[in-house]
Amino acid sequence: MYPIKMKAKNEFNLQDRLVNDSVFTIGSVFSVRGKDIVVKVNKDKNLPHLFFKGRTIKNVSVGLSNYIKILKGFTEIICKVEGEYLEEDKYQTNKKYTNEKQKIDRFLNVSVFGFYDNDQKFQHGIKEMPLIGSECKLLSREEFEILHQLSDNNELSVHLGSLIDEETQNIFIPVKKLFAGHIGIFGNTGSGKSNTLAKMYTELFKLDLNDNFKTKSKFVFIDFGGEYSKESVLHQDKKTYVLSTEIELKDIKAENKLPLSENSFIDIELLSILANATEKTQKPFLNRAINLYKKITKGEDPISYFKNNLKLIALRILKLKNKDLAFLCIDRYRQILKIESDDASFVIPEWHNTHSYFKCGGDSEYDQITDDQYKDQSIYTKADDYSFADNIIEKFLDFARMQLLYDLLDNRAQNDHIYPAINKLESIKRSIQKVFNTEIENNTDLFDGKNAVVIDLKAANRDIKKSLPLVVLKKLYENQKSSYKTDSSFHIIIDEAHNILSETSVRESETWKDYRLETFEEIIKEGRKFGVFLTIASQRPSDISPTIISQLHNYFIHRLMNENDLKAINKAVSYLDQLSFNSISNLSVGCCFIAGQMTQFPLSVKVKLLDEDERPQSETVDLDKLWKKS
């Protein structure tokens, strides 16, 4: 895109000046109240179009992209037309012979929002206010293009589309102003937000960029709807993980699982997220379980070490004086050994209710078990049959159960406070095996040599949809923080972001919801310092944390109908004027307002529809085509 050069001030042609004045001058300032101006329109400028040098020029009217220029000396003040009204011209009405059109005066309500500087570049803001009687003009085509030129000649830019009411005016957005910040794309389902998200990143990947783009910038797309996993969508040279909890584990290929080594899995943050662990009770417990795991597995003979710990625990259980605690510990012990409650080979000694101990049985059946008899009990001997599970999640669960037994025996924790975390891991262990490949020795690069990754969660269950994005993104964010250099960037893109950024979820505890939101709020508040940038798209901005929405740098606002959503946008996006805000609920499919650091003032843009093979898979089914007889 090439910048528009206006004629130098000293290239003066009287005839051109007179012609321009006759065509472009539309009236004069009638009143000034703060930044709100009333302009009286000349009676010969009330047609919808004007003709100039063989071209039609759109005349001034109320609209999303209608501006006028007010001259005050050498200063050119730019105003936006926000309303109009008619009044009777009393002077003309009293005349005996006059045209009916002459009896009406037309007035425009305009507001000041910028000016052209000495280099003929548009600057947003108020420099001077016009005077009553100041001449008002239409913008020339050249001036109109300069007003909407968002990038300079040498700046990298992506083509988004055109203005809604001036489709000949293409909109190019500078890469550094768009992608070096957090982006929010909002709109009801079917409003075109998925195409907008795909369009901006497709155009970015199509640019002819140097090797740094591939080696020093990474993009992770969290795709809840399976819209971006098709090979031709976004970028052909991308890595796609199609995760599923719906099909059998044996049918899932390793390349469709996220690579995660055993060492990386045994991580306090990861396990806390998967277990929905509470901060003050369950998370410290998991940390103790991790320490136990590392202590035993780093020994010379881990399995023998583990069995010996089981035997020591068995001896302590047999010596307990508390019946409830003793039988609770036996139940947890069974779970480690995978012994069912009806297994006849696992014999539990009888309990002496009066004296509160396990009876030895035999001739002295009422006596307490002696030291010599302890090692003959099933609970002790069965420890020799134990073997480690062949998957890391089941293996870690056994260590967690062992740690729970130690905590119960040491009176360090209560079962009711700790066991829900273990139970949560137990309930999702099958799902974890389906989405994580933990059989690798060392961490394989998630990106597999690419710089873009799509994680497709369409076929994942609710637990995985809630926890996995948090697990992956938190880990990648921490990695970026620890290794950050000023010449690298990490971009997180979340479509249907209300799935994990919702503030109104009732299916989780308040503590866990706070942890989830705090994690993403940290990313959006602190991420920019470490080259981490977040893009979110959602049909329900009112469900998303206000902190997150308010910290966004750029906004793409498609049609929104819900009153709460409109309030959320109005509260967070200070860039929108009232005319633009009132038009949000009437936007057509594919049309949106863009605002933020990428543009000095809101623009109404019709985003160009991607080619069919590049579009995300989010189109509404054509029922005519589906049902109509051929």
KASULWO-V937991 format. One record per backbone hydrogen bond with DSSP energy under -0.5 kcal/mol. CO is the residue of the C=O (numbers start at 0). NH is the residue of the N-H. If there is no record, write none. Layout:
BEGIN
CO,NH  CO,NH
END
This chain:
BEGIN
2,4  3,5  7,10  9,11  12,16  13,17  14,18  15,19  16,20  17,21  18,22  19,23  20,24  23,137  25,41  26,135  27,39  28,132  30,37  32,35  34,36  34,111  35,32  36,109  37,29  37,30  38,40  38,107  39,27  40,105  41,44  47,58  49,56  51,54  54,51  56,49  62,65  64,66  65,80  66,138  67,78  68,136  69,76  71,74  74,71  74,76  75,115  76,69  77,112  77,113  78,67  79,81  79,110  80,62  82,108  84,106  86,104  87,89  88,92  89,93  91,94  95,97  98,101  99,102  100,103  102,88  104,86  105,40  106,84  107,38  107,109  108,81  108,82  109,36  110,79  112,124  113,77  114,122  116,119  120,116  122,114  124,126  130,133  133,28  134,70  135,25  135,26  136,68  139,143  140,144  141,145  142,146  143,147  145,148  147,149  151,154  155,174  157,159  157,172  159,607  160,170  161,605  162,165  165,162  165,168  167,169  168,162  169,171  170,159  170,160  172,157  173,177  174,178  174,179  175,179  178,180  181,552  181,553  182,535  183,185  183,555  184,537  185,557  187,190  190,589  191,195  192,196  193,197  194,198  195,199  196,200  197,201  198,202  199,203  200,204  201,205  202,206  203,206  206,208  209,212  209,213  210,213  210,214  211,215  212,216  215,488  217,490  218,452  219,221  219,492  220,222  220,454  221,223  221,494  222,456  226,616  229,232  232,234  235,237  236,450  237,239  238,453  239,241  240,242  240,455  242,458  247,250  248,251  250,252  252,255  253,256  257,436  260,264  261,265  264,266  266,270  267,271  268,272  269,273  270,274  271,276  272,275  277,282  280,284  281,285  282,286  283,287  284,288  285,289  286,290  287,291  288,292  289,293  290,294  291,295  292,296  293,297  295,298  298,301  300,304  301,305  302,306  303,307  304,308  305,309  306,310  307,311  308,312  309,313  310,314  311,315  312,316  313,317  314,318  316,319  317,357  320,322  321,325  322,326  323,327  324,328  325,329  326,330  327,331  328,332  329,333  330,334  331,335  332,336  333,337  333,338  337,339  339,342  341,343  342,345  344,346  345,347  346,348  346,377  349,358  350,352  351,355  351,356  356,351  357,368  360,363  361,364  363,366  364,360  366,359  369,372  369,373  370,374  372,375  373,376  376,379  376,380  377,381  379,382  380,383  381,384  382,385  390,394  391,395  392,396  393,397  394,398  395,399  396,400  397,401  398,402  399,403  400,404  401,405  402,406  403,407  404,408  405,409  406,411  406,412  407,410  413,416  413,417  414,418  417,420  417,421  418,422  419,423  420,424  421,425  422,426  423,427  424,428  425,428  427,431  428,432  429,433  430,434  431,435  434,257  435,437  436,259  439,261  444,447  446,449  450,218  451,238  452,220  452,454  453,240  453,455  454,222  454,456  455,242  456,459  458,244  458,245  460,464  461,465  462,466  463,467  466,470  467,471  468,472  469,473  470,474  471,475  472,476  473,477  474,478  475,479  476,480  477,481  478,482  480,483  484,487  488,217  489,491  489,532  490,219  490,492  491,534  492,221  492,494  493,496  493,536  495,498  496,499  496,500  497,501  500,544  508,512  509,513  510,514  511,515  512,516  513,517  514,518  515,519  516,520  517,521  518,522  519,523  520,524  521,525  521,526  522,526  525,528  526,529  526,531  527,530  530,489  530,532  532,491  533,182  534,493  535,184  536,496  537,186  539,542  539,543  540,543  542,502  544,547  544,548  545,549  546,550  547,550  548,551  552,596  553,183  554,594  555,185  555,557  556,592  558,187  561,565  562,566  563,567  564,568  565,569  566,570  567,571  568,572  571,573  572,575  576,580  577,581  578,582  579,582  580,583  582,585  583,586  587,590  589,606  591,604  592,556  593,602  594,554  595,598  602,593  602,604  603,163  604,591  604,606  605,161  610,613  610,614  611,614  613,233  615,617  620,622  621,625  622,626  623,627
END
